[in-house]
Amino acid sequence: MFKKILIPTDGSPLSAQAANAGITFARSIDAEVVALHVTQPFSATIGFDGMAAAYAITDEDYDQAAAEQSEKYLKQVLDRADTAGVKAESSAVSNFNVAEGVVQAAIDNGCDLIFIGSHGRSGLSRLLLGSVTAKVLSLATCAVLVYRVKEDNS
């Protein structure tokens, strides 16, 4: 069935929940995983109104911080996969559009499934926040499994 599963993470507790479910699924079908973190380039994080000067951060500082953050998030997924006995590798990419980065990483890594979490937002909150998962669904050239994460409202 599926041999190589892409599991994107943004480091949030909800994406960690989805990653854990993805690793459990991979173990159950004897597949390997590729953990993915997509960052946006520095220029995507600032406006064109001169706000960059107010942040007092250089492209190099941003790139280093993004790389360290990616490494941290991906290590969590790789450690979980190792504990579960699932073969895993990681990939960190940069793309202006996170969904496009996910889809391209699936292609580049030869993945036949993208296992991605969704908050399940609807209505105005979805309109305002957008949905990387919905965009991945519309762009993907391979199968996509959407895992509905459970938000802890306590």
C-alpha positions as CSV (number, residue, x, y, z in Angstrom):
1,M,0.0,0.0,0.0
2,F,1.9,3.1,1.2
3,K,5.7,2.8,1.6
4,K,6.9,6.3,2.4
5,I,4.8,8.8,4.4
6,L,5.5,12.5,4.6
7,I,4.6,13.9,8.1
8,P,4.7,17.7,8.2
9,T,5.1,19.4,11.6
10,D,5.0,23.0,12.8
11,G,6.2,22.2,16.3
12,S,2.8,22.8,17.9
13,P,1.2,20.3,20.3
14,L,-1.5,19.7,17.8
15,S,0.9,18.8,15.0
16,A,2.8,16.6,17.4
17,Q,-0.4,14.8,18.1
18,A,-0.9,14.3,14.3
19,A,2.8,13.2,13.9
20,N,2.3,10.6,16.7
21,A,-0.7,9.2,14.9
22,G,1.2,9.2,11.6
23,I,4.0,7.3,13.1
24,T,1.6,4.8,14.6
25,F,-0.1,4.4,11.2
26,A,3.3,4.0,9.5
27,R,4.3,1.2,12.0
28,S,1.0,-0.6,11.4
29,I,1.6,-0.8,7.6
30,D,5.4,-1.2,7.8
31,A,6.1,2.1,6.0
32,E,8.9,4.6,6.6
33,V,8.4,8.3,7.3
34,V,9.8,11.6,6.3
35,A,9.4,14.3,8.9
36,L,9.0,17.7,7.4
37,H,9.2,21.3,8.6
38,V,8.6,24.1,6.2
39,T,9.8,27.6,7.1
40,Q,9.1,30.7,5.1
41,P,11.9,32.9,3.8
42,F,12.8,36.0,5.9
43,S,11.3,38.3,3.2
44,A,7.9,36.5,3.6
45,T,7.8,37.3,7.3
46,I,8.0,41.1,6.9
47,G,5.9,43.7,5.2
48,F,7.0,46.0,2.5
49,D,6.5,49.0,4.7
50,G,9.9,49.2,6.3
51,M,9.0,47.1,9.3
52,A,12.2,45.0,8.9
53,A,14.4,47.7,10.5
54,A,12.2,47.6,13.6
55,Y,13.0,43.9,14.1
56,A,16.8,44.5,14.0
57,I,17.4,41.0,12.6
58,T,19.4,40.0,9.6
59,D,18.6,37.4,6.9
60,E,21.4,35.3,8.3
61,D,20.1,35.6,11.9
62,Y,16.7,34.6,10.7
63,D,18.0,31.7,8.7
64,Q,20.0,30.4,11.6
65,A,17.0,30.7,14.0
66,A,14.8,29.0,11.5
67,A,17.3,26.1,11.0
68,E,17.6,25.6,14.8
69,Q,13.8,25.6,15.2
70,S,13.4,23.1,12.3
71,E,16.0,20.8,13.9
72,K,14.2,20.9,17.2
73,Y,10.8,20.2,15.8
74,L,12.1,17.4,13.5
75,K,14.1,15.8,16.3
76,Q,10.9,15.3,18.3
77,V,9.3,13.4,15.4
78,L,12.4,11.4,14.7
79,D,12.8,10.4,18.4
80,R,9.1,9.3,18.4
81,A,9.7,7.2,15.2
82,D,12.8,5.7,16.7
83,T,10.9,4.7,19.9
84,A,8.2,3.2,17.7
85,G,10.7,1.3,15.6
86,V,9.8,3.2,12.4
87,K,12.5,4.0,9.9
88,A,12.5,7.8,9.5
89,E,14.4,10.7,8.0
90,S,13.9,14.4,8.1
91,S,13.7,17.3,5.7
92,A,13.6,21.1,6.3
93,V,12.6,23.3,3.4
94,S,11.8,26.9,2.9
95,N,8.9,28.1,0.8
96,F,6.8,31.3,0.6
97,N,3.7,29.0,0.5
98,V,3.8,26.3,3.3
99,A,1.3,24.1,1.5
100,E,3.4,24.2,-1.7
101,G,6.4,23.4,0.3
102,V,4.7,20.3,1.7
103,V,3.5,19.1,-1.7
104,Q,6.9,19.6,-3.3
105,A,8.7,17.9,-0.4
106,A,6.4,14.8,-0.9
107,I,7.4,14.8,-4.6
108,D,11.2,15.3,-3.9
109,N,11.3,12.6,-1.2
110,G,9.3,10.0,-3.2
111,C,6.4,9.9,-0.7
112,D,3.2,8.2,-1.7
113,L,1.2,9.6,1.2
114,I,1.0,12.9,3.1
115,F,-0.2,12.4,6.7
116,I,-1.3,15.8,7.9
117,G,-3.2,17.2,10.9
118,S,-6.2,19.5,10.8
119,H,-7.7,21.6,13.5
120,G,-11.1,21.2,12.0
121,R,-11.9,24.9,12.0
122,S,-14.8,26.1,10.0
123,G,-16.6,29.3,9.2
124,L,-15.0,32.6,10.0
125,S,-12.0,31.2,11.9
126,R,-11.1,29.1,8.8
127,L,-11.6,32.0,6.5
128,L,-9.3,34.3,8.6
129,L,-6.7,31.7,9.5
130,G,-6.7,29.8,6.3
131,S,-5.9,26.2,6.2
132,V,-2.6,24.7,5.1
133,T,-4.2,21.3,5.1
134,A,-7.0,22.4,2.7
135,K,-4.4,23.9,0.4
136,V,-2.3,20.7,0.5
137,L,-5.5,18.7,-0.4
138,S,-6.0,20.9,-3.4
139,L,-2.4,20.8,-4.6
140,A,-1.2,17.2,-3.8
141,T,-0.4,14.8,-6.5
142,C,-0.3,11.8,-4.0
143,A,-2.8,10.5,-1.4
144,V,-3.4,12.7,1.6
145,L,-4.7,11.4,4.9
146,V,-6.1,14.2,7.1
147,Y,-6.0,13.4,10.8
148,R,-8.4,15.5,12.9
149,V,-6.4,16.6,16.0
150,K,-8.2,17.0,19.3
151,E,-7.8,20.4,20.9
152,D,-7.5,20.4,24.7
153,N,-10.0,23.0,25.9
154,S,-9.3,22.5,29.5
